Amino acid sequence: MYIYLDESYNLKDRAKPQFISINGFKTVDIKPLWKQWKICRRKYLGKARIHGTDRYFEDLRPKALRLLDQYGEALLTVFQIVQEIPANYFLKNKLEFDRIYFDLMKVLFSKLNLLEYRKAVIILDDRKYKFGILGKEQFKRNFVEYLERQYQGVIFDFKIQPSSTDILIEVADFVSNSFYKQYLGYKMEALDGLKSKTIQIKNPLTGSRGW
């Protein structure tokens, strides 16, 4: 099992829904997906870093989602409205972002039936952590320890890396940005009509004291 994840959030624009989300996909075989995505992105090589927020790459969005429709097992998204996050996730009136991210991932992984697989490779798009590189390594170590306790018998290979190191992170980025726009209220035709399963969880932290 391969799981690719990226984050998207709106914390600043109060005119639109403020939220934190983690989005991506899972698949049992990355080889055909990687091969076809390499072909799709070929003409953009050397232009700029391929990213779902860049309009220059907009025509890659439906191609990425159609490939997942063909080769992926499921789209993944977990979404939390900021205004409904319990007070215990705040420290000195600031969101404990790493803790929220950690708990949202725990909820998402609880829906993935990981015990059905002998090995799970998890790839997260790199992001900023509160304590930099040390914070990233601590986050990774803590989450692997959680997974190994929760899903005994499954071997986990957990990676946090930039899209430049794995082109399928670009695909996860298009998934994440598509859900981001949908959560902001935009109609996302690229998500409509997909045959692949979508595992979608909304506001799991609301009213909780932490997972």
N, C-alpha and C positions, 0 to 999 in steps of 0.2 A: 504494500500500500504506500502510495506517495501522496503527501498532503502539502500543497503550496498555499501560503497565506500572506496577505498584505493588509495593512490598516487603512482606514479612511475616517476622517472626523471633521466636524465643524464645531469649533469652540469659540469663535470670534463673532461671526455674523449673527446678531440677535434677531434680525429680520427673517431669518430662516431657522428651521429646526436645528437645535444644537444636539449633537450626538457623537458617540464613539462607536466605530464598527470594525470588525475583523472579517475579511472576506477572502474567498479563494476557491479552490477546487480540490477534489481527490480523484485519483485514478489508480488502477492496478498495474498499468503499463505505460511508462513515459516515452518509450522508443518511437511509436508511430506519431504521437503528439509532437514530440521534439522535432522529428523529421519534417512534418508538414508545416510546423510553425517556422522552421528555418527557411523553408521555401517562401512562405508568405512575407517574411520580413526582409527578404534578400535585397530588394530595391532601395531599402532605407538605410542600408549599412553605410556608415561614415557620415550620415547627415547629422544625427544627434542621438542622445540616449532615448531609446523608445520608451515612452511613458504615456499612460492613459489620460493624463491631464493636458497633454500637448495636442492642440487641434491639428497639427501637421500630420499626426498619425491616426486621425479619426477613422479613416477607412479600414484600419486594422482591427478596430473594435468588433464589428460583426464577424470578421474572419476568426478572431480569437474565440468568440463565444460559439460559433458554429463548429470549430474544431473540438471544443469541449463537449458539444452536443454529440459529436461523433466518437470521440475517444475517451472522454471523461466519464467518471461514474456519477459525480454529483457536484453541483455548485454549493458553496458553503458561505453562510453569512450570519453573523450574530451582531445585534444592534442594541444600543442602550441610549435612551434619551438622557442628557446630562441633568436636566432639572429633576429627574426621578432617581438619581443616584443617592443612596443613603448617606447621611452625615458622616458615618464612620469611614467613608472613603475620602474624606477631606482632612488635610493637615494644615493648620493655620490658614484656613479659607482657600487652600489650593488643592486641586485634585491630585490624589496619589495615582498618577497615570499608570505607572508600572503595575501597581496592584490591581487596578481595574482591568488592564490588559490581561494580566495573569488569570483573573477570575473569569473573564469573558471566554478566554481560551479553554478553561476547564469545563465550562458549560458546553461549549461547542464540541469538544472532544468526547463528552459524555454521550453524544448522539451518533457517534461514528462507528459503533460496533467493532472497536479495535481488537477485541479478544478473538475475532474471527481470523486474524492474520498473525503470522509468525513474526513479521517485521514491519515496522512503519518508519518511513523516511519522511521527516518533517522539515520543510524549508520555509523560513520566514524572511520576508524582505527586510533588509537592515533598516533601522531607524535610530533616532537619538534616545539614549537612556539617561536617566537622572544622574548617574555617576559614571558616564562615559563607558569606556571599554570594560572597566571593572564591573559596572552596573549591568552591562550586557552579559558578561560571563556569569554573573550571579543569577540573573534572570534565567539564563539557559540551564544552569546547574540545578536551580530550584525546580524548574518545570520538568526536567528529565527525572529528577527524584520523585516528583509527584506521579508522573506517568508510570514509572517502574513500580511504585507502590500500588497504584490503582489498577494497573493492567499487567499483572504478573504473568510471565510466560511470553510476553511480546518484547522483541528486541527493538529499541528505539535509536534511530540515528537523527539527531536534532541539530539543525544548522541555521545560523542567522547570517545572511550574506546579501550583498547588493546584487541588483539585476545583471550587472556586468559579468557576474560569475556563472549565471545560469539563465538562459534565455526564457525558460518557462516561468520565471518570476515575472517577466513582462506580461505573460498571459494572466497570471494572478492579479497583476496591477490593473489590467483592463476589466477584469471581473470586479475588483474592488471599486474602481472609479465608476463603473456602471451602477452598482448598488448605492454608492455615494450620491450620485445624481438622482436616483430614484428616491432615496430617503429625503432629499431636499425638495422633492415634489415634482421633478421633471418626469415626463413620460419617456421611458427608455424602450424604444422599439427593439433594440438589440436583445433585450431580455425576454421580449414577448415571443411566444410560439416555440420556445426551446423545449425539446423533448426530454432532455436530461433532468434528473431529479434535482430539486433544490432543497437543501436543509437550511431552514431559516428560523432564527430564534430572536424574538424581540423582547427587550427590556427584562432580561433575566435577573438583574441585580436589584430591581425595584422592590423595596420593602425587605431586602435581605440584610444580613449582618456579615456578609462575606461567605464565600464558598470554601 
